[in-house]
Amino acid sequence: MSAQPKDTLDKLLSLLGFPATIEEHKIEDGIFLDVKAEDSGRLIGRQGQTLSDLQYITNRLLFQQDQTVPKVTVDVSGYRAQARESLVKKIQEAAEKVRRWGDPVELEPMSAFDRRVVHQTLRDDPDIETQSIELEGTDKKAMLLRSKH
């Protein structure tokens, strides 16, 4: 039996006491599930942490049912799109500082998902290179932007 991403997430949310409507869309690298719920703030959590956990659990449940299931991205009330837009703006401002002053710029610690956004945003930039760096004494990683020249 193949895994059903929308049904799996719907059942999970229902068991957690969050009635919701879910729209499923196919995207470039998998499936996008857009959740609309009354208590969206609790589903998103502080800095999107609950949303990230929800996405992780959904993918684990699906993978247990079918190891060929595409990766699922979960969003609640457009949070990820808005957060990504804000992150891209911050990345572009940091890249501009590197261009203007030539000094490397270190961005705050971020999730693997956000670090990937940084790499993708600047991968075709002829002037800026990106690097994930581990922060000493923690398991967190930050991004370093610096001039290629």
Secondary structure as UniProt FT lines:
FT   HELIX           5..15
FT   TURN            16..17
FT   STRAND          20..27
FT   TURN            28..29
FT   STRAND          30..37
FT   TURN            38..39
FT   HELIX           40..44
FT   HELIX           46..48
FT   HELIX           49..65
FT   TURN            67..68
FT   STRAND          72..76
FT   TURN            77..78
FT   HELIX           79..101
FT   STRAND          105..107
FT   HELIX           112..122
FT   TURN            123..124
FT   STRAND          128..134
FT   TURN            136..137
FT   STRAND          141..147
//
